[in-house]
């Protein structure tokens, strides 16, 4: 049965034929082709402060593909952090080593056989806030309130040859910096203010490690 969805890739160039194995291995979810279900979010990712970009559209037949959706109810934000810790490099600290060990033990995701991974996007602001949480400077509740908002943007990443064989180029359009960059910049400022507000009673990574909180704990949902 044919199961189709439209996905968008935002960048400074038009990508008519994405190639398996291209890109950077140290992106959020590792090597892959990064897209979005949202034309708006892909447009924001495509532009710079003084540079227009392009959004390329594709049709994806996802029937039979193994897709890990980190935004689904079976996962929590800690599983997303596990994936980031696998592929991204955080500034080293005393807390980070303990956090890495704890998350790798309690929130493992079997991602290696996946064809696609869907999940929250770690742009500069959200990645920095994730680092603050791992270094015990930001509560879990604050991090979750920012990362899981709809306007943060979610990415859909093609990870296997099987996935690349299923996408078809469907056209492109120009993303204008004057329209999309101010929206992105305004959101980043709003999230920074949210993170800076006090949260004395929040759940911090040191407490999670001390209590040995598991993935089924209701406080993580």
C-alpha positions in Angstrom: 0.0 0.0 0.0 1.3 3.4 -1.0 1.7 5.7 2.1 2.8 9.2 1.1 3.9 12.3 3.0 5.4 15.6 1.9 8.7 16.7 3.5 10.7 19.9 3.0 14.4 20.6 3.1 15.5 24.2 3.8 19.0 25.4 2.8 21.0 27.9 0.8 20.7 25.7 -2.4 18.1 23.7 -4.2 18.6 20.0 -3.6 17.0 18.0 -6.4 18.8 14.7 -5.7 19.8 14.2 -2.1 22.6 11.6 -1.8 22.9 8.9 0.9 26.1 9.4 2.9 26.4 13.1 2.3 26.3 15.7 5.1 27.9 16.0 8.5 28.1 13.0 10.9 27.8 15.3 14.0 24.4 16.7 13.3 21.6 16.2 15.9 20.6 12.7 14.8 23.9 11.8 13.0 24.5 11.5 9.3 21.4 11.9 7.2 19.2 14.2 5.1 17.4 16.7 7.4 13.9 17.7 6.5 10.7 19.0 8.1 7.0 18.2 7.8 6.4 22.0 7.9 7.0 24.3 5.0 7.2 27.3 7.4 9.9 25.7 9.6 12.0 24.6 6.6 11.8 28.2 5.3 13.1 29.5 8.6 16.0 27.0 8.5 16.8 28.1 5.0 17.4 31.8 5.5 20.2 33.8 7.2 20.0 37.3 8.7 20.7 38.9 5.3 20.4 35.9 3.0 17.4 34.2 1.2 17.3 30.5 0.9 15.4 27.7 -0.8 12.9 25.1 0.3 12.9 21.9 -1.7 9.8 19.7 -1.5 9.8 15.9 -1.7 7.2 13.1 -1.7 8.1 10.2 0.6 6.6 6.8 0.4 7.1 5.6 4.0 5.3 2.3 3.8 7.4 -0.3 5.5 10.1 2.2 6.7 11.3 1.9 10.3 10.7 5.3 11.7 11.6 6.3 15.2 9.4 9.2 16.3 11.0 10.8 19.4 7.9 13.0 19.8 5.6 10.0 20.3 4.2 9.0 23.7 6.5 6.1 24.1 9.5 8.5 24.4 10.2 11.5 26.6 12.6 14.4 26.2 15.4 12.3 27.8 15.4 9.9 24.9 15.9 12.9 22.6 18.9 13.9 24.8 20.3 10.4 24.5 20.4 10.8 20.7 22.0 14.2 21.0 24.7 12.9 23.4 25.5 10.2 20.8 26.1 12.6 18.0 26.7 16.1 19.3 29.6 17.4 21.3 28.8 19.3 24.5 31.2 21.3 26.5 32.8 19.0 29.1 32.0 19.5 32.8 31.8 17.5 36.0 28.0 17.2 35.7 28.1 16.2 32.0 30.0 13.0 32.6 27.5 11.7 35.2 24.6 12.9 33.1 25.9 11.0 30.1 26.3 7.8 32.0 22.9 8.1 33.6 21.1 8.9 30.3 22.9 6.2 28.4 21.8 3.6 31.0 18.2 4.6 31.4 17.1 6.2 28.1 18.7 4.2 25.4 17.1 4.4 21.9 17.8 1.6 19.4 18.3 3.9 16.5 20.9 2.1 14.4 18.5 0.1 12.3 16.2 3.0 11.7 15.4 4.3 8.2 14.2 7.7 9.6 14.3 9.6 12.8 11.7 12.2 13.7 12.2 14.5 16.6 12.7 18.0 18.1 15.3 20.2 16.4 18.4 21.3 18.3 19.1 24.7 16.8 21.7 27.0 18.5 19.4 28.0 21.3 17.8 24.7 22.1 21.2 23.0 22.0 22.7 25.5 24.4 19.7 25.0 26.7 20.1 21.2 26.5 23.7 21.8 27.6 22.6 23.9 30.5 20.2 21.1 31.6 23.0 18.5 31.4 25.2 20.8 33.4 22.6 21.2 36.2 21.8 24.8 35.3 18.3 24.4 33.9 15.4 22.3 35.1 13.8 19.5 33.1 10.5 21.3 33.1 12.0 24.5 31.7 13.8 22.6 29.0 10.8 20.5 28.0 8.5 23.6 27.9 10.8 25.1 25.3 11.8 22.2 23.2 8.4 20.6 22.8 6.5 23.7 21.7 5.0 23.4 18.3 6.8 26.6 17.0 10.2 25.2 17.9 10.1 23.0 14.8 10.5 19.3 14.3 12.8 17.5 11.9 12.4 14.4 9.9 15.8 12.8 9.0 16.4 10.2 6.3 19.0 7.7 7.6 19.2 4.7 5.2 19.5 3.8 1.6 15.9 2.5 1.8 14.6 5.9 2.8 16.6 7.7 0.1 15.1 5.3 -2.5 11.6 6.4 -1.5 11.8 10.2 -2.0 10.9 12.0 -5.2 11.7 15.6 -5.9 8.5 17.7 -6.0 9.7 21.3 -6.7 11.1 24.2 -4.7 10.4 27.8 -3.7 12.4 30.7 -2.5 12.4 31.5 1.3 12.8 35.2 1.9 14.9 36.3 4.8 12.8 39.5 5.4 9.8 37.2 6.2 11.3 34.3 8.0 14.4 35.5 9.9 12.6 38.0 12.2 10.2 35.2 13.3 13.1 32.9 14.1 15.1 35.6 15.9 12.0 36.7 18.0 11.4 33.2 19.1 15.0 32.7 20.2 14.8 35.8 22.4 11.5 34.6 23.9 13.0 31.2 24.8 16.1 32.8 26.3 13.8 34.8 28.6 11.9 31.7 29.5 15.0 29.8 30.4 16.3 32.7 32.6 13.2 32.9 34.8 13.5 31.2 38.2 12.5 27.6 38.8 13.6 26.7 42.3 11.3 23.7 42.6 12.1 22.1 39.2 13.5 18.7 38.5 17.3 19.0 37.8 19.6 16.3 36.4 21.5 15.9 39.7 18.2 15.0 41.4 17.3 12.6 38.6 20.6 10.8 38.9 20.4 10.7 42.7 16.9 9.2 42.6 17.6 7.0 39.6 14.5 8.2 37.8 13.3 5.8 35.1 11.8 6.5 31.7 8.3 5.6 33.0 8.3 8.3 35.7 5.3 10.5 35.2 7.3 13.6 36.0 9.0 13.2 32.6 5.8 13.3 30.5 
